[in-house]
Amino acid sequence: MAELLNLNRLAFFAAVIEAGSFTAAGDRLGVAKAVVSHQVGKLEEELGVTLLMRTTRRVRATEAGRFFYDRCAVILRDAESAFAETSRSAAVPTGTLTITAPVDYGAAVVAPAITLFMERYSHMRVEASFDDDVADLLAEPIDVAIRVGWLTDSGNQAQQLGTFAQHLVCSPAFARRLPPRLDPKTVEGLPWIANNALKTPLRWLFSRGEWEKTTIEARASVSADKTPTVHACVLAGAGVSVLPDFLVAGNIAAGRLVRLLPDWTLPAGGIHVVYPAARFRPAKVRLFVDLMKRLERARSRPEPRSSGLTASPPGRSPAPGRS
């Protein structure tokens, strides 16, 4: 088997041509003259040609040596350029950033983040895919995958960006038809819009304080396969459902949705960025993830509690949490 190409030997040879002697080349490279001579000699052995004519006073290239140097110079310049550009990409974002995220979180949070990122780094390009299907990071060229909910084990690397709360919501028109005081067992019998993207779309654990917990098993009047569809049905007044805060916070604040049982909480979920396994991250990835972290911190700052229909104290009923 042929020996692998040793680029260091090309650099030693080129240095001799450019400096004019083995001694000057050694000084330029910071190594002994004997090291330069040995490496050039090994290169000649590998090629089977004489590259340099050596005398006691000077060194000159043979015809083959001059031809080889002309080609080596191009290779070494390209290698130096590639190294510099790659090293620079670790500090300055370059190229195209590819992002995938769920449809609801992508539209509500990632799209504004992309806008801010492009305002600062206008030379960049971004390719975004908002899809609820989980992308295979080994099969697809994706820089950043954002996962919302509960992570499953994988060979990828994950980092938490933040968390999200879940709220039981309905439209104002629907809320006006409800009793003035509600509790979790009361809302269990309401018309529900089931989000079939979840493992248990109708089973929910409500908590109030440290010890008060109750689990409900609702019945669906409407079923939908995607969170944005559930959101649209709730806005239209078709029933109640549980939706993530990043999707409904604006509508609650604007009065387009009502949060039911505001004194009760539902299990919170995680927001993670997932990458293919790698030792180093390019600047474009690090800077975008840092931006997402800042946005998540700002989004999760405590706000004054929104108005909603109140709840009367239910009986205590410990139950397992949502999977």
C-alpha positions as CSV (number, residue, x, y, z in Angstrom):
1,M,0.0,0.0,0.0
2,A,1.3,3.4,-0.9
3,E,2.3,5.6,2.0
4,L,-0.1,8.4,2.8
5,L,0.8,11.9,1.6
6,N,2.6,13.9,4.2
7,L,1.8,17.6,3.8
8,N,4.6,18.5,6.3
9,R,7.2,17.3,3.8
10,L,5.7,19.5,1.1
11,A,6.0,22.4,3.5
12,F,9.7,21.6,4.2
13,F,10.5,21.3,0.5
14,A,8.7,24.5,-0.4
15,A,10.6,26.3,2.4
16,V,14.0,25.2,1.0
17,I,13.0,26.5,-2.4
18,E,11.8,29.8,-1.1
19,A,14.6,30.4,1.5
20,G,17.4,29.1,-0.8
21,S,19.1,26.7,1.7
22,F,18.4,24.0,4.2
23,T,19.8,26.3,7.0
24,A,17.6,29.2,6.1
25,A,14.5,26.9,5.7
26,G,15.2,25.5,9.2
27,D,15.4,29.0,10.7
28,R,12.2,29.9,9.0
29,L,10.4,26.8,10.2
30,G,12.0,26.8,13.7
31,V,13.6,23.4,13.3
32,A,17.2,22.1,12.8
33,K,18.8,22.0,9.4
34,A,19.1,18.2,9.7
35,V,15.3,17.8,10.2
36,V,14.6,19.8,7.0
37,S,17.2,17.7,5.0
38,H,15.8,14.4,6.4
39,Q,12.2,15.3,5.5
40,V,13.1,16.4,1.9
41,G,15.1,13.3,1.5
42,K,12.1,11.2,2.5
43,L,9.9,13.1,0.1
44,E,12.4,12.3,-2.8
45,E,12.3,8.6,-1.8
46,E,8.5,8.5,-1.9
47,L,8.4,10.2,-5.3
48,G,11.4,8.3,-6.8
49,V,12.9,11.5,-8.2
50,T,15.5,14.1,-7.3
51,L,13.9,17.4,-6.4
52,L,17.0,19.4,-5.3
53,M,20.6,19.5,-6.4
54,R,22.8,20.0,-3.4
55,T,26.2,21.5,-3.3
56,T,28.3,22.8,-0.4
57,R,27.3,26.4,-1.2
58,R,23.8,26.3,-2.6
59,V,20.7,24.3,-3.3
60,R,18.8,24.5,-6.6
61,A,15.7,22.8,-7.9
62,T,15.9,20.2,-10.6
63,E,13.4,20.5,-13.5
64,A,11.2,18.0,-11.7
65,G,11.7,19.9,-8.5
66,R,10.6,23.2,-10.0
67,F,7.5,21.6,-11.5
68,F,6.7,19.9,-8.2
69,Y,7.2,23.2,-6.3
70,D,4.8,25.0,-8.5
71,R,2.1,22.5,-7.7
72,C,3.0,22.3,-4.0
73,A,2.7,26.0,-3.6
74,V,-0.9,25.9,-4.8
75,I,-1.7,23.0,-2.4
76,L,-0.1,24.7,0.6
77,R,-1.9,28.0,-0.1
78,D,-5.2,26.2,-0.4
79,A,-4.5,24.3,2.8
80,E,-3.6,27.5,4.7
81,S,-6.7,29.2,3.3
82,A,-8.9,26.3,4.3
83,F,-7.4,26.3,7.8
84,A,-7.9,30.1,8.2
85,E,-11.4,30.0,6.9
86,T,-12.4,27.0,9.1
87,S,-10.7,28.6,12.2
88,R,-12.5,31.9,11.5
89,S,-15.9,30.1,11.2
90,A,-15.3,29.1,14.9
91,A,-15.4,32.8,15.8
92,V,-17.5,34.4,13.1
93,P,-20.7,33.0,11.7
94,T,-20.5,32.0,8.1
95,G,-22.5,30.0,5.5
96,T,-26.0,28.7,6.0
97,L,-27.7,27.8,9.4
98,T,-30.2,25.0,9.1
99,I,-32.9,24.8,11.8
100,T,-35.8,22.5,12.5
101,A,-38.5,23.0,15.1
102,P,-42.1,21.9,15.9
103,V,-44.7,23.9,14.0
104,D,-46.2,25.7,17.0
105,Y,-42.9,26.6,18.8
106,G,-41.3,27.4,15.5
107,A,-43.9,29.9,14.5
108,A,-44.2,31.5,17.9
109,V,-40.6,31.7,19.1
110,V,-38.1,30.5,16.5
111,A,-39.3,32.6,13.6
112,P,-38.8,35.9,15.6
113,A,-35.4,34.5,16.7
114,I,-34.4,34.0,13.1
115,T,-35.4,37.6,12.3
116,L,-33.2,38.9,15.2
117,F,-30.3,36.7,14.1
118,M,-30.5,37.9,10.5
119,E,-30.7,41.5,11.6
120,R,-27.3,41.1,13.3
121,Y,-25.7,38.7,10.7
122,S,-27.2,39.8,7.4
123,H,-24.5,38.0,5.5
124,M,-25.8,34.7,6.7
125,R,-28.5,32.4,5.2
126,V,-31.0,30.4,7.2
127,E,-32.9,27.4,6.1
128,A,-35.8,26.7,8.6
129,S,-38.1,23.7,8.6
130,F,-41.1,23.8,11.0
131,D,-42.4,20.2,11.2
132,D,-43.8,18.1,14.1
133,D,-42.0,15.0,12.8
134,V,-38.7,14.4,14.5
135,A,-35.8,14.8,12.1
136,D,-33.0,12.3,11.9
137,L,-29.9,14.4,12.6
138,L,-27.5,11.7,11.3
139,A,-29.3,11.4,8.0
140,E,-30.1,15.1,7.4
141,P,-27.7,18.1,7.3
142,I,-29.2,20.0,10.3
143,D,-27.3,22.4,12.5
144,V,-29.9,23.0,15.2
145,A,-32.9,20.9,16.1
146,I,-35.3,22.3,18.7
147,R,-37.4,19.8,20.6
148,V,-40.3,20.7,22.8
149,G,-41.7,18.4,25.5
150,W,-40.0,15.4,27.0
151,L,-36.8,14.1,25.3
152,T,-36.3,10.5,24.6
153,D,-32.8,8.9,24.7
154,S,-30.7,9.2,21.5
155,G,-27.2,9.4,20.4
156,N,-27.4,13.2,19.9
157,Q,-26.3,15.9,22.3
158,A,-28.9,18.1,24.0
159,Q,-28.9,21.3,25.9
160,Q,-31.9,22.8,27.7
161,L,-33.0,26.3,26.5
162,G,-35.9,26.7,28.9
163,T,-39.2,25.3,30.0
164,F,-42.9,25.9,29.1
165,A,-46.0,25.9,31.2
166,Q,-49.3,24.3,30.1
167,H,-52.6,26.1,30.4
168,L,-56.2,25.0,30.2
169,V,-57.9,27.5,27.9
170,C,-61.1,28.2,26.0
171,S,-62.6,31.1,24.1
172,P,-64.4,34.0,25.9
173,A,-67.7,33.0,24.3
174,F,-67.3,29.4,25.6
175,A,-66.3,30.7,29.0
176,R,-69.5,32.7,29.4
177,R,-71.5,29.5,29.2
178,L,-69.5,27.9,32.2
179,P,-70.4,28.0,35.9
180,P,-68.8,30.9,37.7
181,R,-66.6,28.5,39.9
182,L,-64.8,25.5,38.5
183,D,-62.5,22.8,39.8
184,P,-60.6,20.1,37.9
185,K,-63.3,17.5,38.3
186,T,-65.9,20.0,36.9
187,V,-63.8,20.7,33.8
188,E,-63.4,16.9,33.3
189,G,-67.0,16.8,32.0
190,L,-66.7,19.8,29.6
191,P,-66.4,19.3,25.8
192,W,-62.7,18.8,25.2
193,I,-60.5,19.2,22.1
194,A,-58.0,16.3,22.2
195,N,-54.5,16.8,20.9
196,N,-53.6,13.4,19.5
197,A,-50.0,14.5,19.0
198,L,-49.7,13.8,22.8
199,K,-49.4,10.4,24.4
200,T,-52.3,11.1,26.8
201,P,-54.3,14.0,25.4
202,L,-57.2,13.6,27.8
203,R,-55.5,12.6,31.0
204,W,-54.2,15.5,33.1
205,L,-52.6,16.0,36.5
206,F,-53.6,19.3,38.2
207,S,-51.7,20.6,41.2
208,R,-52.3,23.4,43.6
209,G,-49.6,24.0,46.2
210,E,-47.3,21.3,47.3
211,W,-49.8,18.6,48.3
212,E,-53.1,19.2,46.5
213,K,-53.2,17.1,43.3
214,T,-56.0,15.6,41.2
215,T,-56.0,13.7,37.9
216,I,-58.8,14.0,35.4
217,E,-59.9,11.7,32.5
218,A,-61.7,13.9,30.0
219,R,-63.7,12.9,26.9
220,A,-63.1,14.3,23.5
221,S,-65.7,16.2,21.5
222,V,-63.2,17.1,18.9
223,S,-59.9,15.3,18.1
224,A,-57.0,16.9,16.1
225,D,-53.6,15.6,15.1
226,K,-51.5,18.8,15.5
227,T,-51.2,21.5,18.2
228,P,-52.0,24.4,15.8
229,T,-55.2,22.7,14.8
230,V,-56.2,22.3,18.5
231,H,-55.4,26.0,19.0
232,A,-57.6,27.1,16.1
233,C,-60.5,25.0,17.4
234,V,-60.2,26.5,20.8
235,L,-60.1,30.0,19.4
236,A,-63.2,29.2,17.4
237,G,-65.0,28.2,20.6
238,A,-65.3,24.4,20.0
239,G,-64.3,23.5,23.6
240,V,-61.5,23.5,26.1
241,S,-58.0,22.1,25.8
242,V,-54.5,22.3,27.3
243,L,-52.0,24.3,25.2
244,P,-48.4,25.5,25.8
245,D,-47.9,29.0,27.2
246,F,-45.7,30.1,24.2
247,L,-48.7,29.5,21.9
248,V,-51.5,31.0,24.0
249,A,-49.9,33.8,26.1
250,G,-50.5,36.5,23.5
251,N,-54.1,35.5,23.0
252,I,-54.8,35.3,26.8
253,A,-53.3,38.8,27.2
254,A,-55.4,40.1,24.3
255,G,-58.6,38.6,25.6
256,R,-59.0,36.2,22.7
257,L,-58.6,33.2,25.1
258,V,-59.5,32.7,28.8
259,R,-57.3,30.6,31.1
260,L,-59.4,28.3,33.2
261,L,-58.3,27.3,36.7
262,P,-55.5,29.8,37.0
263,D,-54.8,28.7,40.6
264,W,-53.9,25.2,39.4
265,T,-50.8,24.1,37.4
266,L,-50.2,21.4,34.9
267,P,-46.9,19.5,34.3
268,A,-44.2,21.8,32.7
269,G,-42.2,20.6,29.7
270,G,-38.7,21.2,28.5
271,I,-37.4,23.1,25.5
272,H,-34.2,21.7,24.2
273,V,-31.7,22.2,21.4
274,V,-30.4,19.0,20.0
275,Y,-27.3,18.6,17.9
276,P,-25.5,15.8,16.1
277,A,-22.6,14.5,18.3
278,A,-19.5,16.7,17.8
279,R,-16.7,18.1,19.8
280,F,-16.9,21.7,18.6
281,R,-19.8,23.9,17.4
282,P,-19.4,26.5,14.7
283,A,-20.0,30.1,15.6
284,K,-23.3,30.2,13.7
285,V,-24.7,27.5,16.0
286,R,-23.3,28.9,19.2
287,L,-24.6,32.4,18.5
288,F,-28.1,31.2,17.5
289,V,-28.4,29.0,20.6
290,D,-27.2,31.9,22.8
291,L,-29.9,34.1,21.2
292,M,-32.6,31.4,21.9
293,K,-31.5,31.2,25.5
294,R,-31.8,34.9,26.0
295,L,-35.3,34.9,24.4
296,E,-36.4,32.0,26.6
297,R,-35.2,33.8,29.7
298,A,-37.1,36.9,28.7
299,R,-40.2,34.9,27.8
300,S,-40.2,33.0,31.1
301,R,-40.0,36.1,33.3
302,P,-42.9,36.1,35.8
303,E,-45.9,38.1,34.6
304,P,-48.9,39.3,36.5
305,R,-51.3,36.4,36.7
306,S,-54.0,36.6,34.0
307,S,-57.6,36.6,34.9
308,G,-59.6,33.4,34.6
309,L,-62.4,31.4,36.0
310,T,-61.8,30.4,39.6
311,A,-61.8,27.0,41.2
312,S,-63.5,25.7,44.3
313,P,-61.4,23.3,46.5
314,P,-61.7,19.7,45.3
315,G,-61.1,16.6,47.4
316,R,-57.5,15.5,47.5
317,S,-56.8,12.7,45.2
318,P,-53.1,11.7,44.6
319,A,-52.5,10.3,41.2
320,P,-49.6,9.5,38.8
321,G,-48.3,12.3,36.6
322,R,-48.6,12.6,32.8
323,S,-46.2,10.5,30.8
